[in-house]
Amino acid sequence: MCGIVGFTGSRQAGPILLDGLSKLEYRGYDSAGIAVRDGDNEAEVVKTKGKLKVLKEMTNDGEAVKGCCGIGHTRWATHGEPSVLNAHPHSSDDENVIGVHNGIIENYQELREKLSKNGYTFETQTDTEVAIKLIDYYYKKYNLGAVDSIARAMIRIRGSYALAVMFRDCPEEIYTARKESPMIIGMTDGETYVASDVPAILKYTRNVYYIGNMEIAKLEKGNVTFYNIDREEIEKELVEIKWDAESAEKGGYEHFMLKEIHEQPKVVRDTINSVVKDGRIDFSGVGLDDDTIREISQIYIVACGSAYHVGMAVQYVVESLTSMSVRVELASEFRYRKMKLADKSLVIIISQSGETADSLAALRQAKNSGIKTLGIVNVVGSSIAREADNVFYTLAGPEISVATTKAYSTQLIAGYLLAMKFATARGEMTEEQCAEMIDELYTIPEKIAKVLEDKERIQWFANKLASARDAFFIGRGIDYAISLEGSLKMKEISYIHSEAYAGGELKHGPISLIEDGILVIGVNTQPDLYEKTVSNMVEVKSRGASLMGLTTYGNYNMEDTADFTVYIPQTNPLFAGSLSVIPLQLLGYYVSVAKGYDVDKPRNLAKSVTVE
C-alpha cells in the first residue's frame, strides 16, 4: 500500500516526484504530498486530499516547488481518515526531520506516549508521524547522525514499513529504510532515485538496487551507501530492469486495464517461451530438476486474491495430469494455521508483486518448517523471489491497473507448465503427450486475440448491466475457479455485489437469492460437466434470473438457455480458463466504464497489499 518516490540530483525534483507518483497511484489515492528542499533552505511541503491531479494543479506539475532534493507520497489510508492533515510527508515538531512512510506501525500508540512524555506534540492520527518524531528523538538524544537515529528507531518499531526521510543537516541527501515493505533505489549519472515500485523510475533509469530487510540506505547525488541494522556498511549488487519504459504507459488506451487486457497474447507467449526450449520444458532457470520433482509428494499452493484463484485452477490441472495431492490455501489463513506440513512437500507461493505481506509470511513459515518453496512472481528481485528456494518468473511486464489481468494470465500459464513438467518427470505423461500439450499451449495467445475481437458485443451487454445490484457466477471444476476470478473482477471495479458458487452448491443455499432480474453468469467450458452446469443454469432461469452463458464454440444449444452467450475457441479443457477469463475481464471493465468509475483506481483498493 502507499507509494513513495524520492530524488536527489541536479534537476528540479518537483516534476520528477509527481511523475513518479503518477506511476504509483495504483498503490494509493486518498491523498498525496511532496517535500522539496532547495539547497540549505527549509523544505517546502505541499499536501492535498484526493487524487494526485489535485496536487499537480496546486504545484503547476511540480514546477512551482523549487529544489533538487525531495520526497513524495501517495496514500492509501490505514491510520487516520484521508485528509490534508493526515497526508504525507510528516515532520518533527521543528521540521528537523521530514519523511514519508508505507506500512503499518503496530506499536505506534506506545511510542506516541513515550514521545509525548519527552515533549513532542502530535497533530495527526497517523502512525507515520510517530515514526518521524521517533527518528528525530534519537537524532537529538545521541547526536550520532542520520543512520544511527534511523537504526535506533527501527529497533523500537514493530510492524512493517518503508521509510524515506530528509534531515535539515543533510540538505542534498535522502535516507531510506525498510522492513517487509518493498523499496528500490535507482541510479544514473549524478542522480539517485528511490521508489516503492519499478514503474516510478523506469523512465529515468533501469539500474536499481534492492534494499534488503532491516537495511538502511543513504542517497546522495549519483551515489548510494547501504548499512545493516548495526550501522555497518554493506555491499549491494546493481540489477538491470528488463522492462521498457513504454510498457508502463497507456499507449493510447483509455485505461491501463484495457491496455493490459490486450497485452495478454504477448505476455502469455513470452512466459511460455521463457521455459520451453526446442519444444521441451526446460526448468533449469527455475531451479527444479527431475530428481527433485520426483521426490515431492504433496503440493501446497498459497496465495491471495486473484493469485489464489490461479491456484484453484492450477489444482485441477495438476491433479488431472499427476497422482499428486494439491491443497490451495489463502495466505492470510495459512500463516496462522497450526497445520503440520507433509514431509517431501512443495509450497508454491503466487504473487504478482512478490511483496504481498501474507504470502511472504507464508513463505517464511514454510521455510522455517524445512519445506521446499517455489515462488511464481512477476517482479525480479522482489522479496518472494529472493527468499524462495526456486522462482518461476512470469513475464507480464509492469501491471499498473489495480485489477490484475495479464499477471493473472501469465500465472495460469506458469501453473500449466509446472503441471506438465511434474507429469513428465514423474513418468505420468509421455514426452509425446507433453509435446502435444505444448503445441496446444502455443495456440493460446492467438485464441486470446480471437476472444478480444468479440469485445464490442461484450461492451453492449455490459452497458445493460450498469444498474445491476447483484451478480452470481456459477461453474464446475476449472470453470468454478474462473468464476471466482470473474466475480472478483466484477465487484472490485464496478462495485456490484458479486459472488461465485460451484454449480452443485446452488441448492445448498445460494438459490434462495435468485429472483427476477438477478444476473447469473454460467461458465461452462468443461465437456464432462457441460450438461450438469446447463441444468444449474436452467434452475436459476426458471426463477427469473437474467442469464449469460460462457462456453466454447460448438455448444450452440447454450443459446436456448442463456439470454446472452459468449463463445471462446476450442482448446484442451485444462487450458480453457486462459480463454474464458478474458470475456469476464472485459465484462467487469465495461460495466465499470458504463457506470463512470475510475477503472484503474477502484475505491479502497491498492495494487500491492504489503501490510496485513
C-alpha positions in Angstrom: 0.0 0.0 0.0 1.0 3.7 -0.5 3.6 4.9 -3.0 6.9 6.5 -2.2 9.2 8.4 -4.6 12.4 10.3 -3.8 15.0 12.1 -5.9 18.3 13.8 -5.4 20.3 15.2 -8.3 20.9 18.4 -10.3 17.5 18.7 -11.8 14.4 20.2 -10.2 12.8 17.4 -8.0 9.2 18.5 -8.1 8.3 17.4 -11.6 10.2 14.1 -11.2 8.4 13.3 -7.9 5.0 14.0 -9.4 5.8 12.0 -12.5 6.9 9.1 -10.4 3.9 9.3 -8.1 1.6 9.2 -11.1 3.1 5.8 -11.9 2.4 4.6 -8.4 -1.1 6.0 -7.9 -2.4 2.4 -8.1 -0.8 2.0 -4.7 -3.0 4.6 -3.1 -5.0 7.7 -4.0 -6.6 9.0 -0.8 -4.2 11.9 -0.6 -0.8 13.0 -1.9 2.1 15.2 -1.0 5.7 16.2 -1.7 8.5 17.8 0.3 11.3 19.5 -1.7 14.5 21.2 -0.4 16.3 24.0 -2.2 19.9 23.8 -1.0 20.3 24.8 2.6 16.8 26.3 2.7 13.9 24.8 4.6 12.0 22.2 2.8 8.7 23.2 1.2 5.9 20.8 1.9 2.7 20.6 -0.2 -0.1 18.2 0.6 -3.6 17.6 -0.6 -6.6 15.3 -0.1 -7.8 13.3 -3.0 -6.1 12.1 -6.2 -2.7 13.2 -7.5 -4.2 15.5 -10.1 -5.1 18.0 -7.4 -1.5 18.2 -6.2 -0.3 18.6 -9.8 -2.7 21.6 -10.2 -1.6 23.1 -6.9 2.1 23.0 -7.9 1.9 23.5 -11.7 3.1 19.9 -12.2 5.8 20.4 -9.6 7.4 23.4 -11.3 6.3 25.8 -8.5 8.2 23.9 -5.8 11.9 24.6 -6.2 14.7 22.4 -5.2 16.8 19.4 -6.4 16.2 17.0 -3.5 12.8 15.8 -2.4 10.4 13.0 -1.4 6.8 12.3 -2.4 3.9 10.1 -1.3 0.5 8.9 -2.5 -1.5 7.5 0.3 -3.8 4.5 1.0 -5.2 5.4 4.4 -4.7 3.0 7.3 -4.3 5.1 10.5 -6.4 8.3 10.2 -9.0 9.3 7.6 -8.0 10.7 4.2 -7.3 14.4 4.8 -4.7 17.1 4.2 -3.6 16.9 7.8 -3.1 13.1 7.6 -1.4 13.2 4.2 2.3 12.6 3.9 5.0 14.0 4.2 5.1 14.4 8.0 7.7 16.2 10.1 9.1 16.5 13.5 7.9 19.5 15.6 10.7 21.8 14.4 10.8 20.2 10.9 14.3 18.9 11.5 13.2 15.6 10.1 10.6 15.2 7.3 9.5 11.8 6.0 7.1 9.5 4.2 6.1 6.0 5.1 4.5 2.9 3.6 3.3 0.2 6.0 1.7 -0.2 9.5 3.5 0.5 12.8 1.8 -1.8 15.3 3.1 -0.2 18.5 2.6 3.4 17.4 0.4 4.2 20.5 3.1 3.0 22.9 5.7 5.1 21.0 3.4 8.1 20.9 3.1 8.1 24.7 6.8 7.8 25.1 7.4 10.8 22.8 4.7 12.8 24.4 6.4 12.5 27.7 9.5 13.8 26.1 7.8 17.0 24.9 6.6 16.0 21.4 3.2 17.1 20.2 1.0 15.3 17.7 -1.3 16.9 15.1 -2.4 13.9 13.0 -4.0 10.4 13.5 -1.2 8.6 11.6 1.4 6.2 12.8 3.8 7.8 10.3 4.0 11.0 12.4 5.2 8.8 15.3 7.9 7.2 13.3 9.3 10.5 12.0 9.3 12.0 15.5 11.0 8.9 17.0 13.8 9.3 14.5 14.1 13.0 15.5 14.2 12.0 19.1 17.1 9.6 18.7 18.9 12.1 16.3 18.9 14.8 19.0 19.4 12.5 22.0 22.6 10.7 20.8 23.9 13.2 18.2 25.3 10.3 16.1 23.8 11.2 12.8 21.0 10.1 10.5 21.9 6.4 10.1 22.2 5.9 13.8 18.9 7.6 14.6 17.1 5.6 11.9 18.6 2.3 13.1 17.6 3.0 16.7 14.1 3.8 15.6 13.9 0.6 13.6 14.8 -1.4 16.6 11.9 0.1 18.5 9.3 0.0 15.8 7.1 -3.1 15.4 5.3 -3.8 12.2 6.1 -3.3 8.5 7.4 -0.2 6.9 9.3 1.5 4.2 10.7 5.0 5.1 12.1 7.8 3.1 13.5 10.6 5.3 15.2 14.0 4.9 17.2 15.8 7.6 17.8 19.5 7.8 21.5 18.9 8.4 21.8 16.9 5.2 20.2 19.1 2.6 21.0 17.0 -0.5 20.6 13.6 1.0 17.7 11.2 1.4 17.7 8.2 3.9 15.6 5.1 3.4 14.9 2.1 5.4 12.6 -0.9 5.1 11.2 -3.8 7.0 8.9 -6.1 4.9 7.6 -3.3 2.7 9.3 -3.0 -0.7 11.7 -0.3 -1.8 14.1 0.1 -4.8 16.8 2.6 -5.4 17.7 3.7 -9.0 21.0 5.0 -10.2 22.1 7.1 -13.2 24.8 9.7 -13.8 24.7 12.2 -11.0 21.1 11.2 -10.0 19.6 8.9 -7.4 16.0 7.7 -7.1 14.0 5.8 -4.6 10.6 4.3 -5.1 8.1 1.7 -3.9 8.0 0.1 -7.3 9.8 -0.1 -10.6 7.3 1.9 -12.8 8.0 5.1 -10.9 11.6 5.4 -12.0 11.6 3.3 -15.2 11.5 6.5 -17.3 14.8 7.6 -15.8 16.9 4.5 -15.2 16.8 0.7 -15.4 19.7 0.2 -13.0 18.5 -0.4 -9.5 19.4 -1.7 -6.1 17.0 -3.7 -3.9 17.4 -2.6 -0.3 17.1 -5.6 1.9 15.0 -6.2 5.0 16.2 -4.2 8.1 18.6 -2.2 6.0 19.3 1.5 5.6 20.5 3.5 2.6 21.9 6.9 2.3 21.1 8.5 -1.1 23.4 11.2 -2.5 23.6 12.7 -6.0 24.7 9.7 -8.1 25.7 7.6 -5.1 24.2 5.3 -2.5 25.6 3.7 0.6 24.0 0.8 2.4 24.0 -0.1 6.1 22.7 -3.0 8.1 20.9 -2.5 11.4 24.2 -2.5 13.2 25.2 0.7 11.2 27.9 -1.3 9.3 28.4 -0.6 5.6 27.4 -3.4 3.3 27.7 -4.0 -0.5 24.8 -4.5 -2.8 24.5 -5.7 -6.4 23.2 -3.4 -9.1 20.5 -5.0 -11.1 19.2 -4.1 -14.6 15.4 -4.0 -15.1 14.5 -5.5 -18.4 11.1 -3.8 -18.7 11.0 -0.9 -21.1 9.6 2.5 -20.1 6.8 2.3 -22.7 5.3 -0.7 -21.1 4.3 1.4 -18.1 2.4 3.9 -20.3 -1.2 3.7 -21.5 -0.1 3.7 -25.2 -3.3 5.3 -26.4 -5.8 3.1 -24.4 -8.3 4.9 -22.2 -7.3 2.9 -19.2 -4.3 0.7 -18.2 -6.7 -2.2 -17.5 -7.9 -2.2 -21.1 -4.3 -2.0 -22.4 -3.2 -4.8 -20.1 -6.1 -7.0 -21.2 -4.9 -6.5 -24.8 -1.3 -7.3 -23.9 -2.2 -10.8 -22.8 -1.4 -12.6 -26.1 2.1 -11.2 -26.0 2.9 -11.8 -22.3 1.4 -15.3 -22.4 3.7 -16.2 -25.3 6.7 -14.6 -23.6 6.1 -16.7 -20.5 5.8 -19.9 -22.5 9.0 -19.1 -24.4 10.8 -18.4 -21.1 10.8 -22.2 -20.2 10.1 -24.0 -23.4 13.2 -24.7 -25.4 13.3 -26.7 -28.6 9.8 -28.0 -27.9 10.6 -29.2 -24.4 10.0 -27.7 -21.0 13.4 -26.6 -19.5 13.2 -25.7 -15.8 17.0 -25.1 -15.4 16.2 -21.4 -14.9 13.6 -22.2 -12.4 15.9 -24.5 -10.5 13.8 -27.6 -10.3 15.3 -30.7 -11.8 13.6 -34.0 -12.4 15.1 -35.8 -9.4 13.8 -33.0 -7.1 10.4 -33.2 -8.7 10.1 -36.9 -8.2 10.8 -36.6 -4.5 7.8 -34.2 -4.0 4.6 -36.0 -2.9 2.4 -33.1 -1.8 1.9 -29.5 -3.2 0.5 -26.6 -1.2 -0.4 -23.5 -3.3 -0.6 -20.4 -1.2 -1.7 -17.0 -2.4 -4.1 -14.1 -2.0 -6.9 -12.6 -4.2 -6.6 -13.3 -7.9 -3.4 -15.3 -7.4 -5.4 -17.6 -5.1 -7.9 -18.1 -7.9 -5.0 -19.1 -10.1 -4.1 -21.7 -7.5 -7.6 -23.1 -7.6 -7.4 -23.6 -11.4 -3.9 -25.0 -11.3 -5.0 -27.5 -8.6 -7.4 -29.1 -11.1 -4.7 -29.2 -13.8 -2.0 -30.8 -11.6 -4.4 -33.4 -10.2 -5.6 -34.2 -13.7 -2.1 -34.8 -15.0 -0.5 -36.4 -12.0 -1.3 -38.5 -9.0 -0.1 -35.8 -6.7 -2.3 -34.2 -4.0 -2.7 -30.4 -4.1 -4.1 -28.1 -1.5 -4.8 -24.5 -2.2 -4.6 -22.1 0.8 -5.3 -18.5 1.4 -2.0 -17.0 2.6 -3.8 -14.9 5.2 -5.2 -18.1 6.8 -2.2 -20.4 6.1 0.2 -18.3 8.1 -1.9 -18.7 11.2 -2.8 -22.4 10.8 -1.2 -24.9 13.3 -1.1 -27.4 10.5 1.9 -29.8 10.2 3.1 -29.7 6.6 3.7 -33.0 5.0 7.2 -34.3 4.5 8.6 -34.1 1.0 6.1 -31.4 0.0 6.5 -28.2 -2.0 4.9 -24.9 -1.1 4.2 -22.7 -4.2 3.7 -19.0 -3.4 2.0 -17.0 -6.2 2.3 -13.2 -6.1 2.4 -10.6 -8.9 4.5 -8.1 -6.9 6.5 -10.7 -4.9 5.9 -8.4 -1.9 2.4 -9.5 -0.7 2.6 -9.4 3.1 0.6 -12.6 3.9 2.2 -14.6 1.1 5.7 -13.6 2.1 4.9 -14.6 5.7 3.6 -17.9 4.5 6.8 -18.5 2.5 8.9 -17.8 5.6 6.7 -20.1 7.7 7.2 -22.9 5.1 11.0 -22.4 5.1 11.1 -22.4 8.8 9.4 -25.8 8.7 12.1 -27.1 6.4 9.7 -27.3 3.4 10.9 -26.6 -0.1 9.4 -23.4 -1.7 8.8 -22.1 -5.2 7.8 -18.6 -6.0 5.7 -17.6 -9.0 6.3 -13.9 -9.2 6.4 -11.1 -11.8 8.9 -8.8 -10.3 12.6 -9.6 -10.5 14.4 -9.2 -7.2 11.2 -9.0 -5.1 11.2 -10.4 -1.6 9.5 -13.6 -2.5 11.8 -14.1 -5.5 14.9 -13.6 -3.3 13.7 -15.8 -0.4 12.1 -18.7 -2.2 14.3 -21.8 -2.9 13.3 -21.6 -6.5 11.5 -19.0 -8.6 9.4 -19.0 -11.8 9.3 -15.5 -13.3 6.1 -14.6 -15.2 6.9 -12.1 -18.0 3.8 -9.9 -17.7 5.9 -6.7 -17.5 4.7 -3.8 -15.3 1.0 -4.1 -14.4 -0.4 -0.7 -13.4 -4.2 -1.3 -13.1 -5.2 -2.4 -9.6 -7.4 -5.1 -11.1 -5.0 -7.8 -12.4 -5.4 -9.2 -15.8 -2.2 -10.0 -17.6 -0.3 -11.1 -14.5 -3.2 -13.5 -13.7 -3.0 -15.0 -17.2 0.8 -15.5 -17.0 0.4 -17.1 -13.6 -2.1 -19.6 -15.1 0.4 -20.4 -17.9 3.2 -21.0 -15.3 0.8 -23.3 -13.5 0.1 -25.3 -16.6 3.8 -25.7 -17.4 4.5 -26.8 -13.8 1.8 -29.4 -14.0 3.1 -30.7 -17.4 6.7 -30.8 -16.1 5.7 -32.7 -13.0 3.7 -35.2 -15.0 6.6 -36.0 -17.4 9.3 -36.0 -14.6 7.2 -38.5 -12.7 6.6 -40.7 -15.7 2.8 -40.0 -15.6 2.8 -38.4 -19.1 5.0 -39.3 -22.1 7.2 -36.8 -23.8 5.0 -37.2 -26.9 1.9 -36.3 -24.9 3.6 -33.4 -23.4 4.8 -32.1 -26.8 1.1 -32.2 -28.0 0.1 -30.1 -25.0 2.9 -27.7 -25.6 1.7 -27.3 -29.2 -1.8 -26.6 -27.9 -0.4 -24.1 -25.3 1.3 -22.1 -28.1 -2.2 -21.6 -29.7 -3.5 -19.8 -26.6 -2.1 -16.3 -27.5 -3.8 -16.4 -30.9 -7.0 -17.7 -29.3 -7.0 -14.9 -26.7 -6.7 -12.4 -29.5 -9.7 -14.1 -31.1 -11.7 -13.6 -27.9 -10.8 -9.9 -27.8 -12.3 -9.4 -31.2 -15.7 -10.0 -29.6 -15.3 -7.1 -27.1 -17.9 -4.9 -28.8 -20.7 -7.5 -28.1 -19.5 -7.7 -24.5 -19.5 -4.0 -24.2 -23.1 -3.9 -25.5 -24.1 -6.4 -22.9 -22.2 -4.6 -20.1 -24.0 -1.4 -20.8 -27.2 -3.1 -20.0 -25.8 -4.1 -16.6 -24.9 -0.7 -15.3 -27.9 -0.6 -13.0 -27.5 -4.1 -11.7 -27.0 -4.5 -7.9 -26.1 -8.2 -7.7 -24.5 -10.8 -9.9 -23.7 -14.5 -9.4 -21.2 -16.6 -11.3 -21.5 -20.4 -11.4 -19.4 -23.2 -12.8 -17.9 -26.6 -12.0 -14.3 -27.7 -11.9 -11.9 -25.3 -13.6 -15.0 -23.2 -14.6 -15.7 -22.7 -10.9 -12.1 -21.4 -10.4 -12.6 -19.0 -13.3 -16.0 -17.9 -11.9 -14.2 -16.8 -8.7 -11.9 -14.6 -10.7 -14.8 -13.2 -12.9 -16.8 -12.4 -9.8 -13.8 -10.6 -8.2 -13.3 -8.5 -11.3 -17.0 -7.5 -11.3 -17.1 -6.5 -7.6 -13.7 -4.8 -7.4 -14.1 -2.3 -10.2 -17.8 -1.9 -10.8 -18.9 -2.2 -7.1 -21.7 -4.6 -8.0 -22.2 -7.2 -5.3 -21.0 -10.4 -6.8 -20.5 -14.0 -5.7 -19.2 -17.2 -7.3 -20.5 -20.6 -6.5 -19.7 -24.1 -7.6 -22.8 -25.2 -9.6 -23.5 -28.1 -7.4 -23.8 -25.9 -4.3 -26.7 -23.8 -5.6 -29.3 -25.9 -4.0 -27.5 -25.7 -0.7 -28.5 -22.1 -0.1 -27.5 -19.6 -2.8 -30.5 -20.4 -5.0 -32.7 -18.7 -2.4 -31.2 -15.4 -3.5 -32.3 -15.8 -7.1 -35.2 -13.6 -8.1 -36.5 -11.7 -11.2 -33.7 -9.8 -13.0 -30.8 -11.1 -10.9 -27.8 -11.6 -13.2 -26.3 -15.1 -13.3 -23.2 -15.9 -15.5 -22.7 -19.6 -16.2 -19.2 -20.5 -17.1 -19.4 -23.8 -19.0 -16.3 -25.0 -20.9 -15.6 -28.4 -19.5 -17.1 -31.2 -21.7 -17.6 -33.7 -18.9 -19.5 -31.1 -16.8 -21.4 -29.3 -19.6 -24.8 -30.9 -19.1 -24.7 -30.6 -15.3 -23.9 -26.9 -15.5 -26.6 -26.3 -18.1 -29.0 -27.9 -15.6 -27.9 -25.4 -13.0 -28.4 -22.5 -15.4 -31.9 -23.8 -16.2 -32.7 -23.9 -12.5 -31.8 -20.2 -12.0 -33.5 -19.1 -15.2 -36.8 -20.7 -14.1 -36.6 -18.5 -11.0 -36.4 -15.3 -13.0 -32.6 -14.8 -13.4 -31.2 -12.9 -16.4 -28.7 -15.4 -17.8 -25.3 -15.0 -19.6 -23.7 -18.2 -20.8 -19.9 -18.5 -21.5 -18.9 -21.6 -23.4 -16.8 -23.0 -26.3 -17.7 -22.8 -30.0 -19.8 -25.7 -30.9 -22.1 -25.7 -27.9 -24.7 -23.6 -29.7 -27.6 -25.1 -27.7 -26.4 -22.7 -25.0 -28.4 -20.0 -26.8 -31.6 -22.0 -26.0 -30.8 -21.5 -22.3 -28.9 -18.2 -22.0 -30.2 -14.7 -22.8 -26.8 -13.7 -24.0 -24.0 -16.1 -25.0 -20.2 -15.6 -25.4 -18.1 -18.2 -27.1 -14.4 -19.0 -26.8 -12.3 -21.1 -29.2 -12.0 -24.8 -28.5 -8.8 -25.9 -26.7 -7.7 -28.6 -24.3 -10.2 -28.3 -21.5 -7.4 -28.0 -19.0 -6.3 -24.7 -20.7 -9.9 -23.3 -21.2 -9.5 -21.0 -18.2 -7.0 -18.9 -20.1 -9.7 -18.1 -22.7 -12.8 -18.0 -20.6 -11.4 -15.4 -18.2 -10.9 -12.9 -21.0 -14.6 -12.1 -21.5 -15.1 -11.9 -17.8 -12.2 -9.3 -17.5 -13.8 -7.3 -20.4 -17.3 -7.6 -18.8 -16.1 -6.2 -15.5 -14.1 -3.4 -17.3 -17.0 -2.3 -19.5 -19.6 -2.3 -16.6 -17.2 -0.1 -14.6 -16.8 2.2 -17.6 -20.6 2.3 -18.2 -21.0 3.4 -14.5 -18.5 6.1 -14.9 -15.9 4.8 -12.4 -12.2 5.2 -12.4 -11.3 1.7 -13.6 -7.6 1.7 -12.8 -8.1 3.0 -9.2 -11.1 1.3 -7.6 -12.1 2.7 -4.2 -10.4 1.4 -1.1 -8.1 -0.9 -3.0 -4.4 -0.7 -3.8 -2.2 -2.8 -6.1 0.3 -4.3 -3.7 -1.0 -5.4 -0.3 2.2 -5.1 1.7 0.5 -4.9 5.1 -1.9 -7.2 6.9 
